[in-house]
Amino acid sequence: MKSKQKMKIICLDGLKPEYFKYMPNLEERFKGCLRGPLETVFGFTSISASFSTGLYPDKHKIFTIFNFSKKHFTPKLPNHILTLLKNAIRLIQNQRFFYKYYDIPNYALKYFKPSLNKIWYQKDILEYKTLFDYLRKNKISFSYVDFPNFFDGKNSIYLRKSDKATLSKIKKIKSKVCFVFLRELDSLSHKYGPYSDQVIEHVKFLDRELSKIKDDLIIWSDHGFLKVKGTVNLLSYLKKLNLKYGKDYVYFLDSTMARFWFRDEIIKKEVINNLKKIKNGKILTDEEIKEFHIPENQDLLFVCNPAYIVFPNFFDKQKIPKGMHGYNPRIKEQKGFYLISTIEGKEKPAKIIDLFPTILKILKIKEPKNIDGKFLF
């Protein structure tokens, strides 16, 4: 293992392993270095939590952006106004986990709140210590760049969302370790679909720009992407039931799944009997919940088959996205990948939880014993 003074750890949101054939410059740079497909975890927000802790979601308890919360105060405002108001309050309180209310209907808003208050680099975000907590403890300087958050010893905000702007910003960073999240590819993949001309052109752009970085590099992608080929209209099934939202049950329609909470077992059985009639989706069994390390913070979890989405859902109700992720993390199309410039080796499959102990090892930090991840070397 070899290491220079400075290191950049870069997440390429939504970069499929297959895209690497469009990245000849990085291919040359990482020749003979440890790399391979990266198995993620079920969910969305759960991925960053597992990267930051080396734990599966059933331990760190983070799964999606919004958690069920038995009625909390939410003023009746248009969602875009509510988003601005809530995030302005968070900024004042130094709660740096910013979010949108998307298309969550007003009748559901009062039953859900964000799963996080702080963002990953902040102190005491979870009951478990994060990668950033260990850097602080060992007095290793670090930076964190993920629109709109910018931390380089002190908190600030930057408002230029493009990857080009982010890559320009990190050139001046002097900390020993710099964490960078590039999100533009994810947005393009949702809008135009994987392997679209827009996506491939951006992959080529990333290849050119990332190959210019002289520091040690760890590059990883949090998930792959599937081209959407169909939808599951759960709302049409639920509207046929003689049940009242908020009284009999509560549900949240995520992009690729639906979470349910029930008043009693009778209502739960009624919903299950109707969901079983739906094609291109299934109810996860208790055994599958445990197998995929999904937090048991819902009464029922319905998931779509790969390449299908719940539509309309609480994130999209007007236009069907052309690309989506959030499926079974073991299928090939859902996997991300990783590259580590400081470790010599061949291709080796890994899991998202393995990056935590591996990064600590590279930085010569003693790792905790109660994590799920394993060293990659």
C-alpha positions, -999 to 999 in steps of 0.1 A, spaced: 0 0 0 14 34 -10 0 68 0 7 104 -7 0 133 17 -35 142 4 -64 121 -6 -97 127 -24 -126 103 -18 -151 109 -46 -186 95 -50 -199 94 -85 -236 92 -79 -252 67 -102 -221 56 -122 -226 21 -135 -196 -2 -136 -202 -6 -174 -196 31 -179 -159 25 -172 -154 16 -208 -160 53 -216 -133 64 -192 -99 55 -208 -80 81 -188 -91 67 -154 -86 32 -168 -50 40 -174 -45 58 -141 -60 29 -121 -42 1 -140 -30 -25 -115 -49 -9 -86 -76 -25 -65 -111 -21 -80 -143 -40 -85 -181 -41 -84 -196 -26 -53 -228 -41 -37 -249 -14 -22 -278 -18 3 -316 -16 0 -330 19 1 -318 53 -6 -304 74 23 -293 41 38 -264 40 13 -246 70 26 -252 58 62 -236 25 55 -207 41 37 -202 64 67 -204 37 94 -195 3 79 -229 -9 92 -260 -24 76 -292 -4 78 -308 -26 104 -281 -13 128 -278 24 119 -316 25 113 -315 48 83 -335 37 52 -351 65 32 -353 103 34 -386 104 53 -395 85 85 -430 78 99 -437 101 128 -470 101 146 -483 135 137 -459 164 139 -467 200 131 -465 209 94 -481 242 82 -504 240 52 -482 256 26 -473 248 -10 -445 222 -9 -419 245 -25 -426 272 0 -425 247 29 -392 234 16 -376 268 16 -390 276 51 -379 243 67 -344 245 52 -340 281 62 -347 271 98 -323 242 95 -296 265 82 -300 288 112 -299 258 136 -269 243 118 -288 212 108 -272 207 75 -293 179 61 -314 198 35 -342 182 16 -373 188 -6 -409 179 1 -413 169 -36 -449 158 -43 -458 145 -9 -496 153 -6 -507 175 22 -527 147 39 -495 127 44 -471 155 53 -480 156 90 -471 119 94 -436 121 82 -404 139 90 -368 138 76 -348 108 88 -318 130 96 -312 164 110 -274 166 105 -254 157 74 -227 130 76 -196 151 85 -213 167 115 -209 154 151 -233 131 168 -254 124 137 -261 87 147 -257 66 178 -227 50 161 -195 68 153 -190 78 116 -160 79 95 -158 117 101 -159 112 139 -128 90 136 -110 116 115 -118 143 141 -107 120 169 -74 113 152 -70 150 143 -69 144 105 -81 175 86 -109 168 62 -132 187 38 -167 177 27 -183 189 -6 -218 179 -14 -242 205 -28 -251 228 -11 -229 219 18 -192 229 18 -171 222 49 -134 230 50 -128 236 87 -160 257 89 -195 254 75 -205 273 44 -229 270 15 -222 270 -22 -250 274 -48 -235 262 -80 -249 227 -84 -230 214 -115 -202 188 -112 -180 213 -131 -184 239 -104 -178 213 -77 -146 200 -93 -134 236 -97 -141 243 -60 -121 214 -47 -89 225 -64 -82 250 -37 -88 226 -7 -58 220 15 -71 194 40 -55 160 41 -88 142 31 -115 156 9 -149 139 5 -166 149 -28 -201 139 -40 -208 145 -77 -246 143 -83 -251 155 -118 -249 120 -135 -277 108 -112 -300 136 -123 -292 130 -160 -299 93 -156 -333 99 -140 -342 124 -167 -328 108 -198 -322 72 -188 -290 51 -185 -268 50 -217 -285 81 -231 -263 104 -251 -265 130 -222 -253 104 -197 -224 91 -218 -212 126 -226 -211 134 -189 -193 102 -181 -166 112 -206 -164 147 -190 -159 131 -156 -131 109 -170 -113 139 -184 -116 160 -153 -110 134 -126 -78 121 -144 -63 156 -139 -64 152 -100 -29 145 -88 -38 134 -52 -45 99 -41 -79 88 -52 -107 66 -39 -136 67 -64 -168 49 -57 -204 49 -70 -233 44 -47 -255 24 -71 -262 15 -107 -292 24 -128 -320 6 -146 -340 18 -175 -376 22 -164 -399 -1 -185 -431 0 -166 -451 14 -136 -472 1 -107 -502 23 -99 -506 15 -62 -529 44 -56 -556 29 -79 -556 -3 -58 -556 16 -25 -584 39 -35 -607 9 -40 -603 0 -3 -628 15 21 -600 27 44 -592 62 56 -557 76 55 -544 86 89 -571 67 107 -569 31 94 -535 32 79 -506 54 67 -484 48 37 -455 65 19 -450 59 -18 -413 59 -25 -401 56 -61 -395 18 -61 -414 8 -29 -443 15 -6 -441 15 32 -473 9 53 -483 14 89 -517 0 102 -542 5 129 -546 -32 135 -540 -67 120 -574 -69 103 -567 -39 81 -532 -51 74 -545 -84 61 -570 -66 39 -543 -45 23 -520 -76 19 -548 -95 0 -551 -66 -24 -514 -60 -29 -509 -97 -38 -530 -91 -69 -505 -66 -83 -481 -77 -110 -444 -65 -112 -441 -61 -74 -442 -81 -42 -445 -78 -4 -412 -86 13 -414 -114 38 -400 -111 73 -371 -134 62 -363 -111 33 -364 -81 55 -337 -97 77 -318 -110 47 -314 -75 32 -308 -59 66 -337 -36 63 -348 -16 94 -381 -29 108 -396 5 111 -427 -2 90 -455 -27 93 -453 -37 56 -429 -32 27 -440 -35 -9 -412 -34 -35 -413 -32 -73 -396 -57 -96 -364 -43 -111 -371 -17 -139 -406 -9 -125 -416 20 -103 -445 31 -82 -462 58 -102 -476 82 -92 -455 84 -61 -446 110 -35 -415 121 -55 -430 121 -90 -466 125 -100 -463 144 -133 -436 127 -154 -423 91 -153 -385 91 -149 -366 72 -176 -340 57 -152 -343 45 -116 -324 28 -88 -334 15 -53 -339 -22 -62 -325 -55 -49 -289 -45 -43 -276 -79 -55 -287 -76 -91 -260 -67 -115 -277 -35 -128 -280 -21 -92 -243 -24 -83 -218 4 -82 -181 1 -82 -149 13 -65 -113 22 -74 -85 27 -49 -53 43 -63 -31 36 -32 -36 -2 -32 -22 -26 -58 -44 -55 -67 -68 -71 -91 -105 -68 -95 -123 -78 -63 -160 -76 -55 -169 -56 -24 -198 -43 -4 -205 -7 5 -198 -14 42 -163 -25 33 -152 10 23 -154 23 59 -127 -1 75 -106 1 43 -104 39 44 -96 38 81 -68 13 74 -53 35 46 -53 64 70 -38 42 97 -67 47 121 -77 18 144 -111 6 133 -140 -3 157 -147 -40 163 -185 -39 161 -189 -31 123 -202 -53 95 -176 -43 69 -143 -60 62 -110 -48 49 -105 -51 12 -68 -59 15 
